[in-house]
Amino acid sequence: MICAVDSLRPGNSAGPGRDRNGVTIQLQGPGVKDKRSLQVSGIEPFHLKEIKQLNNEFPLGVDLILGGNDCQVACIPRSAAIAWEVVD
């Protein structure tokens, strides 16, 4: 699945550079080295919930490709465990 988002960058929700009105996605598991976080603006949490449900029956599921207006790209394999936090 390919999703266009407003902005995308590595990191977490802490610190002065965080995006407001976005989502911090935490990733871990097969296909993700260590634990990683992404700050994403322009994706709705219910989309992440749907993707997580689709990926519950691995190896079935979908890989997620996020493309930001800022020319950043992130590819999240279906094997990754995702969690998220809404940043207001």
N, C-alpha and C positions, 0 to 999 in steps of 0.2 A: 504494500500500500504506500502510495506517495502522497504526502501532505505538504502543502505550501503554508509556511508560517511567517509571521512578521519578523521575528528575530530569534536567533539561536546561538547560544554560546556555552562553552564548558563552564562548570563551576556549580556552586550551590547558592542558596538564597541569602546567605550571610554577606555582609560587607556593603560598601557604598556603591558598587557597580551593579547591584541586583536590579532586575527588571521588575516594575510594578505591573499589576494586572496580568501576570503570567503564571506559569507553572514550572516548578522545579521537579524534574524527573530523575529518580534514582534508579540506577541500573546495576545489576550484578548477575553472575551465573555464567554458564557456557557461552562463549562468544564475546564476553566482556572481560577485559583484563582488570583484575581487582574490582573495586567499586567505583562507579563513575556517576557524575551528576551533570545534568544539562539544564540550563535556563531557557525556557521557550515561551515566547509571547505569540499569541495567535492560534492556540490550539485549545479546544474545549476539553475539560476533564472527562466528560462523558465519552469522547472518542477514545481516550486512553482506557477507560473501563471496558469498552467494547472490544478493543484490541486484546486486552488482558484475558477476557472471556474466550475469545477466539483461540488464544494460544494455550489454554488450559489443557488441551489434549495433544501435546507435543508428540510426534513430529508434525501434526496438523497445525495450521495457523498461518499467520502472515508476518513477514518481515516489514518493518516500518522504516521508510525513508523520509526524513524531514529536510525540507529545503527552505532556507530563510531568505527574506528580501535582502539581507546583508551578505548574500553569496556564501553562506555557511551551509554545510550539509552534514547530516548525521544519519547513519544507518544502524538500526537496532534490530538484531536478529530475533527470530521468533523464540529462540531458546533462552533469551534474557528474561530475568525476573524484573518487572518494573513496578515501581511505586511512585507516587507523586504527591506534591504539596502545592496548594494554590497560594500564590503570593499576591496579597492585596496592596 
